[in-house]
Amino acid sequence: MATFLIPTPLRKFAGNQSSVTVSAERMDQAIHTLVAQHPDLGRHLLDPERNIRSFVRIYVGDTDFRELQGEQTPLADHSVVSIIPAIAGGCECNLP
Amino acid sequence: MKLRIQKQVMSEIFRHAMADFPDECCGFLYGTEEGGRLIHDVRRAPNARQGDKRRRFTIDPADYLQAETFARDNGVSLLGIYHSHPLHPAIASEHDLKQAMPYFSYVIVSVFEDRVEELRSFRLHDSGQHFEEEWVQS
């Protein structure tokens, strides 16, 4: 059972839980299982083709899963997986 | 919606905005939700935007992860993000909207070389299509 840490802004879509355990052997299976358990998370984690959104970062321990084996990254019972929202922005105006 | 920000938090945000001028600054807001949202702590984050930082900010995923860990370890809630708009009003932009997460308060300060002009805060509407302004009290 890998443990998924849910970021604060998405907790209301996961039953107000800060962590959720998921039984899966690979990242893609785990994400789809997580979304099956908490469907409202889906639009934040998956694109219309049901792939993991490009701007969503998911770390296994301290490493981005895209730097491991991507969606094929194996997960163990002790794996801690963090979902990290993209935080960015900025003002509208043109530079002088 | 009301957002209370303790005075020392507001002062720290202003100091950060002035120190990083003309670049945009950014950081994390912590507090409680009991009896209304109250921000009582703030932590600076590096603006990790590659290239010109005068009109954009980005928070590195590792810094975000640390911010969540800090909240968990200290029994506080991560309630929002602040950033500055140098030489520009404290109004949430289309760029801000595209990247906005639900639930978070997005505090924006308008900063000039010698002063902070204003501070406003916005929260993403449940539709995800627009912001709602929060009424800020200190």
gemmi code that builds the backbone of each chain (N, CA, C; Angstrom):
import gemmi

chains = {
    "A": [
        ("MET", (0.844, -1.204, 0.000), (0.000, 0.000, 0.000), (0.873, 1.246, 0.000)),
        ("ALA", (1.030, 1.886, -1.126), (1.777, 3.142, -1.177), (0.949, 4.243, -0.513)),
        ("THR", (1.624, 5.180, 0.096), (0.930, 6.300, 0.741), (1.048, 7.540, -0.129)),
        ("PHE", (-0.087, 8.094, -0.514), (-0.120, 9.333, -1.286), (-0.369, 10.502, -0.340)),
        ("LEU", (0.534, 11.493, -0.382), (0.328, 12.721, 0.381), (-0.435, 13.706, -0.505)),
        ("ILE", (-1.584, 14.136, -0.009), (-2.455, 15.019, -0.793), (-2.132, 16.468, -0.442)),
        ("PRO", (-1.833, 17.311, -1.423), (-1.526, 18.710, -1.106), (-2.750, 19.444, -0.572)),
        ("THR", (-2.518, 20.427, 0.261), (-3.617, 21.129, 0.931), (-4.760, 21.527, -0.008)),
        ("PRO", (-4.481, 22.156, -1.170), (-5.615, 22.622, -1.979), (-6.458, 21.514, -2.594)),
        ("LEU", (-5.963, 20.293, -2.605), (-6.737, 19.199, -3.215), (-7.405, 18.294, -2.186)),
        ("ARG", (-7.205, 18.590, -0.911), (-7.734, 17.675, 0.111), (-9.253, 17.602, 0.115)),
        ("LYS", (-9.892, 18.703, -0.240), (-11.364, 18.664, -0.208), (-11.901, 17.719, -1.277)),
        ("PHE", (-11.061, 17.369, -2.270), (-11.477, 16.402, -3.286), (-11.108, 14.969, -2.901)),
        ("ALA", (-10.484, 14.826, -1.730), (-10.075, 13.502, -1.248), (-10.618, 13.260, 0.151)),
        ("GLY", (-11.843, 13.691, 0.375), (-12.484, 13.467, 1.670), (-11.804, 14.185, 2.811)),
        ("ASN", (-11.159, 15.320, 2.514), (-10.436, 16.123, 3.508), (-9.322, 15.337, 4.202)),
        ("GLN", (-8.767, 14.377, 3.485), (-7.660, 13.600, 4.046), (-6.325, 14.171, 3.560)),
        ("SER", (-5.326, 14.142, 4.435), (-3.996, 14.614, 4.032), (-3.173, 13.491, 3.407)),
        ("SER", (-3.579, 12.254, 3.620), (-2.898, 11.136, 2.966), (-3.897, 10.031, 2.666)),
        ("VAL", (-3.609, 9.297, 1.625), (-4.483, 8.214, 1.185), (-3.591, 7.027, 0.831)),
        ("THR", (-3.949, 5.845, 1.283), (-3.175, 4.659, 0.905), (-3.821, 4.010, -0.312)),
        ("VAL", (-2.946, 3.559, -1.207), (-3.403, 2.992, -2.477), (-2.660, 1.683, -2.715)),
        ("SER", (-3.404, 0.670, -3.084), (-2.795, -0.625, -3.391), (-2.557, -0.703, -4.896)),
        ("ALA", (-1.290, -0.636, -5.288), (-0.933, -0.699, -6.715), (0.563, -0.959, -6.817)),
        ("GLU", (0.949, -1.573, -7.928), (2.363, -1.899, -8.109), (3.098, -0.871, -8.953)),
        ("ARG", (2.350, -0.075, -9.724), (2.984, 0.922, -10.599), (2.278, 2.254, -10.455)),
        ("MET", (2.995, 3.321, -10.869), (2.446, 4.670, -10.732), (1.129, 4.843, -11.488)),
        ("ASP", (1.068, 4.400, -12.744), (-0.167, 4.619, -13.501), (-1.347, 3.906, -12.841)),
        ("GLN", (-1.123, 2.691, -12.353), (-2.204, 1.966, -11.676), (-2.623, 2.709, -10.405)),
        ("ALA", (-1.628, 3.206, -9.692), (-1.908, 3.885, -8.426), (-2.741, 5.149, -8.644)),
        ("ILE", (-2.361, 5.942, -9.656), (-3.098, 7.184, -9.914), (-4.546, 6.881, -10.296)),
        ("HIS", (-4.738, 5.884, -11.151), (-6.110, 5.572, -11.567), (-6.917, 4.956, -10.421)),
        ("THR", (-6.249, 4.220, -9.557), (-6.944, 3.701, -8.368), (-7.332, 4.852, -7.441)),
        ("LEU", (-6.394, 5.792, -7.269), (-6.677, 6.962, -6.424), (-7.874, 7.743, -6.966)),
        ("VAL", (-7.895, 7.943, -8.281), (-8.996, 8.693, -8.893), (-10.308, 7.901, -8.813)),
        ("ALA", (-10.215, 6.581, -8.897), (-11.431, 5.765, -8.752), (-11.997, 5.908, -7.337)),
        ("GLN", (-11.096, 6.016, -6.339), (-11.541, 6.177, -4.951), (-12.091, 7.583, -4.697)),
        ("HIS", (-11.479, 8.569, -5.391), (-11.851, 9.976, -5.187), (-12.005, 10.643, -6.549)),
        ("PRO", (-13.150, 10.432, -7.188), (-13.331, 10.889, -8.579), (-13.104, 12.385, -8.779)),
        ("ASP", (-13.395, 13.200, -7.754), (-13.231, 14.650, -7.927), (-11.761, 15.055, -8.096)),
        ("LEU", (-10.840, 14.176, -7.720), (-9.421, 14.460, -7.952), (-9.064, 14.354, -9.427)),
        ("GLY", (-9.902, 13.642, -10.179), (-9.560, 13.316, -11.553), (-9.228, 14.511, -12.410)),
        ("ARG", (-10.068, 15.549, -12.356), (-9.834, 16.685, -13.266), (-8.581, 17.456, -12.899)),
        ("HIS", (-8.089, 17.275, -11.695), (-6.858, 17.960, -11.291), (-5.609, 17.138, -11.623)),
        ("LEU", (-5.766, 15.839, -11.764), (-4.607, 14.961, -11.973), (-4.506, 14.411, -13.387)),
        ("LEU", (-5.644, 14.261, -14.069), (-5.642, 13.599, -15.381), (-6.143, 14.543, -16.463)),
        ("ASP", (-5.557, 14.402, -17.672), (-6.037, 15.187, -18.809), (-7.222, 14.449, -19.450)),
        ("PRO", (-7.840, 15.042, -20.485), (-9.010, 14.387, -21.091), (-8.716, 12.989, -21.627)),
        ("GLU", (-7.450, 12.709, -21.958), (-7.076, 11.368, -22.442), (-6.742, 10.426, -21.283)),
        ("ARG", (-6.982, 10.884, -20.049), (-6.751, 10.079, -18.845), (-5.266, 9.844, -18.570)),
        ("ASN", (-4.402, 10.696, -19.126), (-2.985, 10.649, -18.789), (-2.724, 11.640, -17.658)),
        ("ILE", (-1.636, 11.430, -16.927), (-1.292, 12.352, -15.848), (-0.954, 13.709, -16.441)),
        ("ARG", (-1.606, 14.761, -15.937), (-1.413, 16.105, -16.491), (0.060, 16.511, -16.442)),
        ("SER", (0.486, 17.182, -17.502), (1.913, 17.507, -17.629), (2.381, 18.455, -16.536)),
        ("PHE", (1.482, 19.331, -16.037), (1.930, 20.309, -15.042), (1.816, 19.792, -13.605)),
        ("VAL", (1.281, 18.589, -13.442), (1.225, 18.003, -12.100), (2.527, 17.265, -11.834)),
        ("ARG", (3.195, 17.629, -10.747), (4.417, 16.931, -10.366), (4.071, 15.862, -9.335)),
        ("ILE", (4.627, 14.714, -9.521), (4.422, 13.629, -8.555), (5.785, 13.101, -8.167)),
        ("TYR", (6.081, 13.196, -6.881), (7.377, 12.737, -6.388), (7.221, 11.409, -5.649)),
        ("VAL", (8.143, 10.504, -5.926), (8.259, 9.286, -5.123), (9.449, 9.532, -4.209)),
        ("GLY", (9.161, 9.680, -2.918), (10.223, 10.161, -2.033), (10.600, 11.576, -2.450)),
        ("ASP", (11.865, 11.778, -2.794), (12.338, 13.109, -3.188), (12.554, 13.238, -4.695)),
        ("THR", (12.066, 12.278, -5.459), (12.377, 12.273, -6.894), (11.102, 12.318, -7.742)),
        ("ASP", (11.118, 13.205, -8.744), (10.006, 13.308, -9.686), (9.864, 11.973, -10.421)),
        ("PHE", (8.625, 11.473, -10.489), (8.440, 10.151, -11.128), (8.856, 10.164, -12.584)),
        ("ARG", (8.847, 11.354, -13.215), (9.269, 11.438, -14.625), (10.775, 11.230, -14.766)),
        ("GLU", (11.505, 11.399, -13.671), (12.951, 11.128, -13.691), (13.239, 9.676, -13.301)),
        ("LEU", (12.206, 8.942, -12.944), (12.363, 7.511, -12.633), (11.920, 6.737, -13.886)),
        ("GLN", (10.874, 5.998, -13.784), (10.384, 5.259, -14.964), (9.018, 5.763, -15.411)),
        ("GLY", (8.758, 7.044, -15.116), (7.496, 7.639, -15.554), (6.306, 6.878, -14.990)),
        ("GLU", (5.290, 6.727, -15.832), (4.074, 6.058, -15.362), (4.309, 4.582, -15.035)),
        ("GLN", (5.447, 4.054, -15.489), (5.775, 2.641, -15.186), (6.565, 2.509, -13.885)),
        ("THR", (6.796, 3.608, -13.205), (7.587, 3.563, -11.971), (6.984, 2.576, -10.970)),
        ("PRO", (7.762, 1.593, -10.518), (7.221, 0.639, -9.541), (7.032, 1.286, -8.173)),
        ("LEU", (6.026, 0.851, -7.468), (5.759, 1.336, -6.108), (5.820, 0.167, -5.133)),
        ("ALA", (6.370, 0.436, -3.966), (6.444, -0.586, -2.922), (5.500, -0.212, -1.787)),
        ("ASP", (5.341, -1.119, -0.851), (4.452, -0.861, 0.277), (4.879, 0.362, 1.081)),
        ("HIS", (6.192, 0.614, 1.117), (6.687, 1.740, 1.917), (6.816, 3.033, 1.090)),
        ("SER", (6.421, 2.999, -0.172), (6.587, 4.199, -1.015), (5.711, 5.343, -0.501)),
        ("VAL", (6.312, 6.525, -0.448), (5.565, 7.732, -0.117), (5.534, 8.608, -1.369)),
        ("VAL", (4.333, 8.879, -1.842), (4.150, 9.594, -3.104), (3.508, 10.943, -2.814)),
        ("SER", (4.156, 12.015, -3.260), (3.634, 13.365, -3.021), (3.109, 13.951, -4.324)),
        ("ILE", (1.884, 14.447, -4.269), (1.311, 15.174, -5.407), (1.621, 16.647, -5.184)),
        ("ILE", (2.218, 17.281, -6.192), (2.667, 18.663, -6.021), (2.037, 19.536, -7.100)),
        ("PRO", (1.179, 20.468, -6.706), (0.563, 21.331, -7.714), (1.574, 22.331, -8.266)),
        ("ALA", (1.365, 22.725, -9.507), (2.208, 23.780, -10.087), (1.801, 25.111, -9.467)),
        ("ILE", (2.768, 25.847, -8.944), (2.493, 27.158, -8.363), (3.271, 28.185, -9.171)),
        ("ALA", (2.543, 29.015, -9.903), (3.184, 30.019, -10.764), (2.164, 31.088, -11.093)),
        ("GLY", (2.632, 32.163, -11.686), (1.737, 33.242, -12.087), (2.555, 34.463, -12.428)),
        ("GLY", (1.906, 35.607, -12.315), (2.629, 36.840, -12.621), (1.698, 37.869, -13.214)),
        ("CYS", (2.172, 39.093, -13.281), (1.280, 40.175, -13.709), (1.149, 40.237, -15.222)),
        ("GLU", (0.159, 41.008, -15.650), (-0.299, 40.985, -17.039), (0.477, 41.919, -17.954)),
        ("CYS", (1.027, 42.985, -17.356), (1.493, 44.103, -18.179), (2.741, 43.756, -18.996)),
        ("ASN", (2.945, 44.536, -20.086), (4.157, 44.413, -20.884), (5.292, 45.145, -20.194)),
        ("LEU", (6.489, 44.695, -20.428), (7.633, 45.378, -19.832), (7.801, 46.757, -20.461)),
        ("PRO", (8.237, 47.737, -19.643), (8.427, 49.079, -20.205), (9.589, 49.081, -21.201)),
    ],
    "B": [
        ("MET", (-16.011, 36.779, 1.353), (-14.983, 36.043, 2.090), (-14.041, 37.014, 2.775)),
        ("LYS", (-13.662, 36.658, 3.988), (-12.786, 37.527, 4.768), (-11.442, 36.828, 4.992)),
        ("LEU", (-10.389, 37.598, 4.951), (-9.059, 37.059, 5.220), (-8.368, 37.995, 6.198)),
        ("ARG", (-8.048, 37.476, 7.379), (-7.297, 38.278, 8.345), (-5.814, 37.933, 8.224)),
        ("ILE", (-4.991, 38.957, 8.173), (-3.541, 38.776, 8.078), (-2.909, 39.545, 9.233)),
        ("GLN", (-2.151, 38.837, 10.056), (-1.513, 39.523, 11.182), (-0.521, 40.578, 10.665)),
        ("LYS", (-0.370, 41.641, 11.444), (0.408, 42.783, 10.975), (1.859, 42.433, 10.663)),
        ("GLN", (2.451, 41.563, 11.500), (3.859, 41.232, 11.244), (4.022, 40.407, 9.969)),
        ("VAL", (2.970, 39.664, 9.625), (2.989, 38.911, 8.362), (2.937, 39.883, 7.189)),
        ("MET", (2.046, 40.848, 7.302), (1.926, 41.840, 6.231), (3.245, 42.598, 6.055)),
        ("SER", (3.864, 42.957, 7.174), (5.140, 43.681, 7.103), (6.214, 42.837, 6.430)),
        ("GLU", (6.247, 41.539, 6.727), (7.240, 40.657, 6.120), (7.010, 40.527, 4.612)),
        ("ILE", (5.759, 40.445, 4.207), (5.465, 40.377, 2.765), (5.931, 41.670, 2.083)),
        ("PHE", (5.665, 42.808, 2.715), (6.091, 44.087, 2.135), (7.618, 44.148, 2.027)),
        ("ARG", (8.315, 43.702, 3.106), (9.793, 43.722, 3.073), (10.324, 42.844, 1.937)),
        ("HIS", (9.717, 41.682, 1.775), (10.163, 40.766, 0.722), (9.932, 41.380, -0.662)),
        ("ALA", (8.761, 41.973, -0.839), (8.444, 42.573, -2.148), (9.427, 43.695, -2.491)),
        ("MET", (9.763, 44.505, -1.492), (10.716, 45.606, -1.713), (12.119, 45.054, -1.979)),
        ("ALA", (12.514, 44.022, -1.224), (13.873, 43.481, -1.354), (14.095, 42.866, -2.728)),
        ("ASP", (13.069, 42.240, -3.286), (13.236, 41.545, -4.571), (12.913, 42.431, -5.766)),
        ("PHE", (12.393, 43.640, -5.535), (12.084, 44.556, -6.625), (13.333, 44.767, -7.481)),
        ("PRO", (13.283, 44.765, -8.804), (12.083, 44.766, -9.660), (11.576, 43.383, -10.034)),
        ("ASP", (12.141, 42.327, -9.424), (11.633, 40.986, -9.705), (10.395, 40.701, -8.852)),
        ("GLU", (9.614, 39.749, -9.287), (8.494, 39.295, -8.478), (9.027, 38.410, -7.344)),
        ("CYS", (8.439, 38.586, -6.176), (8.770, 37.707, -5.056), (7.604, 36.736, -4.841)),
        ("CYS", (7.826, 35.706, -4.049), (6.750, 34.765, -3.758), (7.035, 34.039, -2.442)),
        ("GLY", (5.992, 33.472, -1.868), (6.173, 32.749, -0.616), (4.883, 32.095, -0.171)),
        ("PHE", (4.965, 31.476, 0.994), (3.865, 30.657, 1.519), (3.194, 31.333, 2.706)),
        ("LEU", (1.897, 31.118, 2.829), (1.097, 31.681, 3.917), (0.540, 30.552, 4.776)),
        ("TYR", (0.693, 30.697, 6.078), (0.233, 29.666, 7.022), (-0.729, 30.278, 8.032)),
        ("GLY", (-1.625, 29.445, 8.524), (-2.539, 29.960, 9.531), (-3.553, 28.933, 9.954)),
        ("THR", (-4.712, 29.443, 10.344), (-5.793, 28.578, 10.822), (-7.100, 28.985, 10.149)),
        ("GLU", (-8.058, 28.071, 10.220), (-9.381, 28.331, 9.634), (-10.448, 28.510, 10.701)),
        ("GLU", (-10.043, 28.368, 11.972), (-11.038, 28.436, 13.046), (-11.530, 29.870, 13.208)),
        ("GLY", (-12.825, 30.040, 13.103), (-13.394, 31.376, 13.230), (-13.050, 32.273, 12.059)),
        ("GLY", (-12.847, 31.710, 10.897), (-12.473, 32.483, 9.718), (-10.985, 32.334, 9.429)),
        ("ARG", (-10.619, 32.549, 8.202), (-9.224, 32.320, 7.807), (-8.303, 33.407, 8.366)),
        ("LEU", (-7.273, 32.956, 9.076), (-6.302, 33.873, 9.677), (-4.892, 33.453, 9.254)),
        ("ILE", (-4.126, 34.390, 8.697), (-2.737, 34.116, 8.337), (-1.853, 34.657, 9.459)),
        ("HIS", (-1.090, 33.748, 10.083), (-0.247, 34.207, 11.195), (1.229, 33.908, 10.979)),
        ("ASP", (1.571, 33.284, 9.852), (2.979, 33.002, 9.586), (3.217, 33.042, 8.087)),
        ("VAL", (4.455, 33.321, 7.737), (4.807, 33.463, 6.331), (6.220, 32.932, 6.152)),
        ("ARG", (6.469, 32.319, 5.010), (7.829, 31.863, 4.685), (8.145, 32.226, 3.243)),
        ("ARG", (9.299, 32.848, 3.069), (9.715, 33.219, 1.719), (10.056, 31.976, 0.904)),
        ("ALA", (9.835, 32.060, -0.408), (10.281, 31.011, -1.332), (11.081, 31.690, -2.438)),
        ("PRO", (12.111, 31.027, -2.954), (12.830, 31.612, -4.093), (11.919, 31.642, -5.323)),
        ("ASN", (12.023, 32.705, -6.111), (11.334, 32.733, -7.402), (12.164, 31.894, -8.372)),
        ("ALA", (11.662, 30.706, -8.695), (12.431, 29.746, -9.505), (12.188, 29.922, -11.000)),
        ("ARG", (11.483, 30.982, -11.366), (11.228, 31.241, -12.782), (12.553, 31.326, -13.543)),
        ("GLN", (12.646, 30.592, -14.653), (13.838, 30.668, -15.497), (13.739, 31.925, -16.360)),
        ("GLY", (14.797, 32.693, -16.406), (14.787, 33.899, -17.233), (14.238, 35.087, -16.476)),
        ("ASP", (13.501, 35.944, -17.185), (13.034, 37.213, -16.619), (12.016, 36.988, -15.499)),
        ("LYS", (12.335, 37.494, -14.314), (11.463, 37.312, -13.149), (10.645, 38.560, -12.842)),
        ("ARG", (10.698, 39.551, -13.744), (10.004, 40.802, -13.443), (8.503, 40.706, -13.658)),
        ("ARG", (8.053, 39.728, -14.432), (6.619, 39.617, -14.713), (6.079, 38.204, -14.481)),
        ("ARG", (6.892, 37.321, -13.932), (6.426, 35.959, -13.680), (7.102, 35.415, -12.427)),
        ("PHE", (6.407, 34.485, -11.760), (7.062, 33.754, -10.680), (6.707, 32.274, -10.801)),
        ("THR", (7.586, 31.457, -10.299), (7.377, 30.008, -10.230), (7.956, 29.526, -8.909)),
        ("ILE", (7.242, 28.614, -8.267), (7.782, 27.989, -7.054), (8.240, 26.576, -7.396)),
        ("ASP", (9.474, 26.284, -7.056), (10.051, 24.978, -7.353), (9.287, 23.878, -6.603)),
        ("PRO", (9.024, 22.748, -7.269), (8.282, 21.664, -6.596), (8.916, 21.227, -5.275)),
        ("ALA", (10.243, 21.213, -5.212), (10.902, 20.796, -3.964), (10.601, 21.796, -2.842)),
        ("ASP", (10.532, 23.090, -3.184), (10.187, 24.096, -2.167), (8.740, 23.935, -1.724)),
        ("TYR", (7.867, 23.597, -2.690), (6.467, 23.373, -2.307), (6.351, 22.182, -1.354)),
        ("LEU", (7.092, 21.134, -1.679), (7.066, 19.932, -0.833), (7.515, 20.276, 0.590)),
        ("GLN", (8.573, 21.087, 0.691), (9.055, 21.515, 2.012), (8.000, 22.334, 2.747)),
        ("ALA", (7.265, 23.151, 1.994), (6.227, 23.981, 2.619), (5.120, 23.125, 3.218)),
        ("GLU", (4.726, 22.078, 2.510), (3.711, 21.161, 3.054), (4.267, 20.431, 4.281)),
        ("THR", (5.533, 20.035, 4.209), (6.160, 19.345, 5.344), (6.212, 20.255, 6.561)),
        ("PHE", (6.568, 21.538, 6.338), (6.620, 22.510, 7.440), (5.241, 22.611, 8.109)),
        ("ALA", (4.187, 22.669, 7.297), (2.839, 22.779, 7.856), (2.503, 21.546, 8.696)),
        ("ARG", (2.824, 20.388, 8.150), (2.506, 19.140, 8.847), (3.281, 19.041, 10.164)),
        ("ASP", (4.571, 19.399, 10.112), (5.422, 19.271, 11.300), (5.077, 20.282, 12.388)),
        ("ASN", (4.486, 21.411, 11.985), (4.234, 22.479, 12.946), (2.752, 22.648, 13.287)),
        ("GLY", (1.926, 21.753, 12.788), (0.516, 21.793, 13.143), (-0.213, 23.026, 12.657)),
        ("VAL", (0.222, 23.555, 11.512), (-0.465, 24.701, 10.923), (-0.961, 24.310, 9.532)),
        ("SER", (-1.781, 25.150, 8.957), (-2.313, 24.877, 7.620), (-1.646, 25.776, 6.598)),
        ("LEU", (-1.293, 25.192, 5.476), (-0.814, 25.982, 4.333), (-2.051, 26.533, 3.640)),
        ("LEU", (-2.233, 27.842, 3.749), (-3.500, 28.436, 3.304), (-3.380, 29.274, 2.042)),
        ("GLY", (-2.161, 29.493, 1.580), (-2.081, 30.311, 0.373), (-0.666, 30.645, -0.034)),
        ("ILE", (-0.626, 31.476, -1.056), (0.625, 31.895, -1.685), (0.580, 33.417, -1.809)),
        ("TYR", (1.707, 34.061, -1.595), (1.752, 35.491, -1.925), (2.772, 35.722, -3.021)),
        ("HIS", (2.537, 36.772, -3.798), (3.549, 37.205, -4.762), (3.370, 38.680, -5.036)),
        ("SER", (4.363, 39.278, -5.665), (4.320, 40.723, -5.936), (4.105, 40.981, -7.419)),
        ("HIS", (3.509, 42.139, -7.689), (3.397, 42.661, -9.049), (4.195, 43.970, -9.092)),
        ("PRO", (5.466, 43.920, -9.476), (6.256, 45.157, -9.528), (5.728, 46.122, -10.595)),
        ("LEU", (5.554, 47.364, -10.205), (5.104, 48.436, -11.111), (3.741, 48.134, -11.729)),
        ("HIS", (2.924, 47.398, -11.030), (1.654, 46.957, -11.593), (0.644, 46.781, -10.466)),
        ("PRO", (-0.640, 47.011, -10.742), (-1.637, 46.896, -9.664), (-1.721, 45.480, -9.078)),
        ("ALA", (-2.247, 45.413, -7.865), (-2.412, 44.129, -7.172), (-3.715, 43.478, -7.623)),
        ("ILE", (-3.775, 43.162, -8.902), (-4.967, 42.538, -9.476), (-4.557, 41.187, -10.050)),
        ("ALA", (-5.327, 40.163, -9.751), (-5.001, 38.824, -10.268), (-5.087, 38.838, -11.793)),
        ("SER", (-4.074, 38.293, -12.437), (-3.988, 38.327, -13.894), (-4.499, 37.019, -14.506)),
        ("GLU", (-4.580, 36.996, -15.820), (-4.930, 35.761, -16.521), (-3.900, 34.672, -16.230)),
        ("HIS", (-2.634, 35.077, -16.129), (-1.580, 34.108, -15.810), (-1.820, 33.516, -14.419)),
        ("ASP", (-2.208, 34.397, -13.491), (-2.504, 33.919, -12.137), (-3.680, 32.940, -12.162)),
        ("LEU", (-4.720, 33.272, -12.951), (-5.921, 32.443, -13.007), (-5.616, 31.063, -13.599)),
        ("LYS", (-4.813, 31.059, -14.674), (-4.511, 29.779, -15.341), (-3.826, 28.793, -14.402)),
        ("GLN", (-3.025, 29.328, -13.478), (-2.231, 28.460, -12.614), (-2.865, 28.258, -11.243)),
        ("ALA", (-3.996, 28.914, -11.002), (-4.522, 28.941, -9.635), (-5.066, 27.580, -9.193)),
        ("MET", (-4.843, 27.290, -7.924), (-5.390, 26.084, -7.309), (-6.608, 26.471, -6.485)),
        ("PRO", (-7.554, 25.535, -6.330), (-8.680, 25.821, -5.448), (-8.203, 25.982, -4.000)),
        ("TYR", (-9.030, 26.586, -3.197), (-8.847, 26.658, -1.738), (-7.832, 27.714, -1.307)),
        ("PHE", (-6.726, 27.850, -2.015), (-5.678, 28.772, -1.604), (-6.127, 30.234, -1.692)),
        ("SER", (-5.630, 31.030, -0.734), (-5.695, 32.485, -0.862), (-4.464, 32.931, -1.647)),
        ("TYR", (-4.699, 33.753, -2.658), (-3.591, 34.299, -3.451), (-3.451, 35.787, -3.113)),
        ("VAL", (-2.480, 36.074, -2.267), (-2.236, 37.459, -1.852), (-1.268, 38.098, -2.852)),
        ("ILE", (-1.633, 39.276, -3.330), (-0.809, 39.988, -4.314), (-0.510, 41.384, -3.773)),
        ("VAL", (0.754, 41.795, -3.884), (1.105, 43.150, -3.494), (1.632, 43.902, -4.709)),
        ("SER", (1.193, 45.131, -4.842), (1.713, 46.028, -5.868), (2.905, 46.769, -5.273)),
        ("VAL", (4.066, 46.641, -5.923), (5.278, 47.222, -5.340), (5.988, 48.126, -6.347)),
        ("PHE", (6.485, 49.239, -5.820), (7.291, 50.178, -6.607), (8.657, 50.266, -5.930)),
        ("GLU", (9.572, 51.004, -6.562), (10.942, 51.030, -6.060), (11.014, 51.507, -4.604)),
        ("ASP", (10.141, 52.447, -4.246), (10.244, 53.058, -2.918), (9.061, 52.773, -2.007)),
        ("ARG", (8.123, 51.931, -2.471), (6.940, 51.718, -1.625), (6.125, 50.516, -2.100)),
        ("VAL", (5.312, 50.002, -1.177), (4.270, 49.035, -1.541), (2.971, 49.811, -1.643)),
        ("GLU", (2.313, 49.678, -2.765), (1.123, 50.492, -3.034), (-0.141, 49.894, -2.409)),
        ("GLU", (-0.317, 48.590, -2.560), (-1.531, 47.971, -2.018), (-1.334, 46.468, -1.903)),
        ("LEU", (-2.225, 45.858, -1.108), (-2.249, 44.393, -0.953), (-3.687, 43.937, -1.112)),
        ("ARG", (-3.893, 42.955, -1.970), (-5.231, 42.392, -2.148), (-5.116, 40.872, -2.189)),
        ("SER", (-6.234, 40.199, -1.989), (-6.197, 38.732, -1.981), (-7.375, 38.165, -2.768)),
        ("PHE", (-7.124, 37.051, -3.423), (-8.115, 36.434, -4.298), (-8.157, 34.928, -4.042)),
        ("ARG", (-9.363, 34.381, -4.232), (-9.508, 32.929, -4.100), (-10.264, 32.414, -5.327)),
        ("LEU", (-9.825, 31.282, -5.842), (-10.452, 30.718, -7.037), (-11.889, 30.305, -6.736)),
        ("HIS", (-12.819, 30.727, -7.588), (-14.220, 30.327, -7.455), (-14.330, 28.820, -7.703)),
        ("ASP", (-15.343, 28.206, -7.094), (-15.519, 26.757, -7.241), (-15.621, 26.322, -8.706)),
        ("SER", (-16.087, 27.214, -9.561), (-16.178, 26.882, -10.991), (-14.800, 26.768, -11.631)),
        ("GLY", (-13.792, 27.364, -10.995), (-12.447, 27.379, -11.565), (-12.286, 28.379, -12.682)),
        ("GLN", (-13.321, 29.170, -12.934), (-13.310, 30.074, -14.102), (-12.906, 31.504, -13.763)),
        ("HIS", (-12.989, 31.863, -12.507), (-12.646, 33.232, -12.130), (-12.276, 33.295, -10.650)),
        ("PHE", (-11.674, 34.436, -10.278), (-11.328, 34.656, -8.875), (-12.444, 35.400, -8.162)),
        ("GLU", (-12.491, 35.221, -6.843), (-13.298, 36.080, -5.990), (-12.345, 36.821, -5.066)),
        ("GLU", (-12.561, 38.118, -4.900), (-11.677, 38.872, -4.020), (-12.052, 38.629, -2.559)),
        ("GLU", (-11.024, 38.521, -1.721), (-11.240, 38.371, -0.286), (-11.110, 39.745, 0.376)),
        ("TRP", (-11.882, 39.934, 1.410), (-11.831, 41.179, 2.163), (-10.720, 41.038, 3.201)),
        ("VAL", (-9.635, 41.803, 2.987), (-8.444, 41.654, 3.827), (-8.511, 42.588, 5.025)),
        ("GLN", (-8.286, 41.999, 6.210), (-8.186, 42.770, 7.452), (-6.853, 42.445, 8.113)),
        ("SER", (-6.293, 43.420, 8.801), (-5.046, 43.126, 9.536), (-5.290, 43.283, 11.029)),
    ],
}
model = gemmi.Model(1)
for chain_id, residues in chains.items():
    chain = gemmi.Chain(chain_id)
    for i, (resn, *xyz) in enumerate(residues, 1):
        res = gemmi.Residue()
        res.name, res.seqid = resn, gemmi.SeqId(i, " ")
        for name, pos in zip(("N", "CA", "C"), xyz):
            atom = gemmi.Atom()
            atom.name, atom.element = name, gemmi.Element(name[0])
            atom.pos, atom.b_iso = gemmi.Position(*pos), 0.0
            res.add_atom(atom)
        chain.add_residue(res)
    model.add_chain(chain)
structure = gemmi.Structure()
structure.add_model(model)
structure.setup_entities()
